[in-house]
Each structure stands twice: as structure tokens, then as C-alpha cells.
Amino acid sequence: MLSLLPLLLFAQAGPATLTLDLSNPGVPVSPSLYGIMTEEINYSYDGGLYGELVRNRALKDNFRQPAHWSASSPDATIELDRTTGPSASLPFSLKVRGGAANEGYWGIPVRPSTKYRLSFWAKADAPGAVGASIESPDGSKVFARADVPSVSGNWKKYEATLVTPADGTTTKDARLVLRTGADRNTWLSLVSLFPPTYNDRPNGNRPDLMQLLVDMHPAFLRFPGGNYLEGNQFKDRFPWKETLGPLESRPGHLSPWGYRSSDGMGLLEFLEWCEDMHSKPLLAVFAGYVLDRDVLKPGLELSGFVQDALDEIEYVTGGPNTRWGAQRARDGHPKPFELQAVEIGNEDAFDATRSYPARYSQFRDAIHKQYPHLKIISTVSVEDLERGHIRHDQLPDLVDDHYYNTSWEMMRLATRYDSTPRNGPKVFVGEWASQDIPAPWADVDQKGPTSSLGSAIGDAAFLTGLERNSDVVEMSCYAPLLVNVNPGGRQWAINLVGYDALNSFGSPSYYAQKMFRENLGDRTAPFTLTDVPQQTRGADSLPALFASATRDSKSGTVFVKLVNPLPQAQTVKVNVRGAAVAPEGSEVTLTGEPSWVNTIAEPKKVAPTTSRLENLSGSFQQTLPASSITILRLSTKR
Ligand code: AHR
């Protein structure tokens, strides 16, 4: 990816002076400031976080051929059969003579001492065994195997466990093979292979990706989108009711990102994902607008969808004595989830009919009546709502702002919320990212897949503005979160966390956010910044130093965040007023060349380092490396 940062001309003044006033208590920092956002894009769930290893498990990905399946040997045959399947939701199957192989999502990951849970639905025209194996693509190496003794004539579920040996191979060059016998026809569907999952949840998530996310300590998870909430057409919206219960009753649906979703990651799985991260769900409800620009009329036409949203909230929060809470209990989770906020729609400013205020108020009034404690999020501005004649008492608690920009523009946006009125709705920055590429959805295999350090510097500069204004910016989350880095795996170029079947890594933007989240006080620490050098691009200029500071009122630790976008080191004078500074502190730094990225091969090329600071006092100088994000941790006593 081309980084623009080294091309900048800069005019060095300075050194800058940052003077902290710790006698001023600052404003409270929102405890929900840092969350994460997710949707099915870039094979985020299927082929990503969702642990399933079999691709096109229910044979619905392509209605003409059994995509991602092949005959296991030259004398075997396979065929897509659209006349028979295990359930009304999954009416298709694979008719096999001899054996069938599934290629997985760019391979099946094999690790030593690993237990794989296999299940499939099958019937056969003569009884016989099915032999399952995880093996190399040419079948010459078998990594694990198991047998299912006999498949009968009616659709039935079968299960087996495959275990790799302790001295086994680690590879993603593997396939799953089901050998069915050449003397009979066997029909297979909903073929599923799960490796161990995070917290050992059945139908659960991939542990390495979960760990990366858990390590971000996200306050909330915004789901299910994004465009994935809306769908291209009404039939493609996130069909939450059809994502519940046993897998054989989930039909799956087409995502707006060009591939089918199995809906193995259903509403309950989203909620359990929150539970595993100790994060709160932030639920977006479908609000009648789809990406093909079709929109439902407010009033009667919309009322069924309003009821659908109320049912969904009841599924999340209702006691087992409510209709949908009881459904959740039957699905295996009697305990209600703690929901704080509901977002009505996604990016409804694109609705050219300007119907959002009317749609919003219909949803808002119904939700507020039944759930007055829930925070309501609008996807358009207060001005747009008011133009649509929204009453003052109907205004949302938060407005969702989205920013996808170059790192230069994200640095400019560091002051975006400095003068936002404090008496209106709060801000939820529900999607944002620095991207030094045009059109992140175009020619994607030529770009990305994850951010560079240069982009992370734009991100960090932007985040300093959110932190300084976290009395009004209550929540924020970067997007998109996840990307399968294989060719063909992405629909959006720049993302936070990358992976293939076996390995995963956080981008520089991931580490920048983790650093910000891990070093966050509960109150802002007011400061002034003077003599700041400028950076210029043509006739345009911006400050060349970005800062925020927060204080932990219990421990007295002050976290000073400093972002240096210049291609050279700069010195900052730090003065601390209103508190004594202990001589010892520490600093966390993220630095390197702006063009550097992390990859599967070099997952931590750009990663934070921590070092001790000594001889600190109420006035000291700090050198910030070129192209760096630095967090100073100072022990202070008032
Ligand atoms: O993050 C990718 C897409 O960008 C989201 O789905 C959508 O909300 C936004 O336009």
C-alpha cells in the first residue's frame, strides 16, 4: 500500500510544549469509548471467526454446482442434488459415489494433538460405512481419521471425532474427505468439522481470533452491521429469527458482500461472543431501508418490522417468561443479556427519499415505550432528523458518525469534536478508519488487506480527538474488523485483524487501538499544547503533533498520548502542574516506517514496545521517534 506520509513537506518549529493542569479534574472519560464493530464481510465469520471448517457445508453456495467440493479420487463421482436434503431449510445435498472432499476456507488447518468434531447429515440407497479423514490434497498423507459405521436410508445426523497425533504436522494444506463406498449412492449435507473453540463452546469461535479481540478489551460489540444488517434487497437483510436454533433449521442468506452466509453465526452466537469478551451488545435493528435503495413506507408497511425489532430486543433481554426470552432459554441461554443501546438502521443518509426521520420515529417511539432505559442511536444527524420534523423529545441519545479517510484527513479530524455542543445527543463514531488508498471496495486484491503504520498514525491522531472529547463522544469502533487475507477473501481493502486458516495477526491500527484502550484513565487531564510544528502538503497544513491525556483517579497514573506523524524524531517538553510526578514511569511506543504492515509471515513487524522512564519530574523532555505513537505513563500525586 502506498503511504503518503513520507511525501509530506514539513516545517519544523517547536519543540512543542505540553502543559498538563492536574489541579483541574477534567471531564469523565466514557467507559464505553472503545468497542468493536462487526459484520459478515471479508469472510469474517464463515472462513473467519466462526469455527466451522467446511465450506459450503449445506450445498447452497452455488445452485448449479457443488462449489468447494470435489470427488475424492478419479473413480469417485459427486453431484449437487437439489431434490433432497436434511430439512426444509436445507433442501440440497451432495450425491456421492466413492467419496467427496471439501477444500475448506483456503485449506483446513491441521495442528498436533487436536480434536476435531465431525458431524454430517446423510442417507444412502444401501447401508454402508463412511470413512472420514483429514488429509493432504493428494491424499498421500492422512492427519486424522474416524469411521461412521453405517449410514441408513433416511436422513439422519451422524457424528465422529478425529484426533491428530501429538507428533503430527501443522499445516493448512489439507482437505476433509468422506469416503462413502463405490457400490452405492450416499447423499451428504450439513457436513461440519469443528476444531476446539474459544471457551469450548459448541458451534463456537476460533480461539486465536477471539484472543486478539479479547485483548482489545472492547466495551461493546456493534452488530450485525453495517451493510450486512440491511442486505441488498429486503430478502437479504439480517434474518435474525432464521439464525436461531439447530443448524439444520437455519437456511442461511446472501450477504451484500457477494457470498452466502451460513448463519452459523446467528443472533445467539453474536450475544455469546459478547459474553466471552465481557463486552455489551450494541444491537442494530433493520429499519426498512436496503442497499438497492429500496425503502419501506413509514406507517403500516413498516409496522411488522418494528414488531420484529421489539421481538429481537426481547430475545436479547427478556426473561424466560417472555415469548422471545423463552425462545432464547430453549436455545440454551436462559440468562438475559445486558443491552445498553439499540441502533435504528445503518447509514440511512443514503436513503434518497429522506424517509429516515419518519421511520426512525416509528421505531424509536415503539422501543422507547417498551424499553425506556435503552439508549437509542440514530444513523443520521440531528439536523437531518429535525428537518424531518422530529420532536425534541424524540431525539436520539447518540448519533452514529462514520469516517473513512486518508490518514491526512483523519489527522485533520482530530479536532472534529472540539466544538460539538454539549447539550445535544452524544456521538457514537460507529465506523472509522484511516485508509491511504482510494475506494477501499475496488480492486481489493491489489490493496491491503490490513492497515500500515502510516494509517495507524492517522488513526491515533483521530483517537486523541475522541479521547479529549469523551464527554461528548461516548462510543467508537473501527471498521471493518476482520479479513481473510487469501486472494478472493476480501471485499474491503483495509481492515484491523488479518488471518488465514491457520494464523492471525493484528495490524498496526490494532496495536494503536489496544494501546489507547489499555492506557485510559477515568477523567481527562486538561492540557495546553504550544509551539507545535506544522506539516504541510501543498497549500494545506496541519499540526504535526497530536495529544490527549487522561488520569486514573484511583492510582493517580496519568496517560499522555503523543502522535508524531513526521518522518523524523521530535522533542516535546512536558510540564505537569497541580501534582507531583514520581521519578519513575514508563512509555509504550509504536514506530517504524510508515509503509510497514504486519502479515502472516511477520505478524509483529509493527508492535508496541514498553520501556522504563527515569528521572521524571514536573518538567521533562521526551523524544518521540519518527512516525510514532507514544504513551507516557506518569505516576502522579495531587
Ligand atoms: O465497513 C464497510 C461498510 O462501510 C459498512 O458495511 C457500511 O456501513 C459502510 O458503508
Boltz pocket constraint, residues with backbone or C-beta under 6 A from the ligand:
constraints:
  - pocket:
      binder: B
      contacts: [[A, 39], [A, 225], [A, 226], [A, 227], [A, 228], [A, 346], [A, 347], [A, 431], [A, 479], [A, 480], [A, 492]]
      max_distance: 6.0
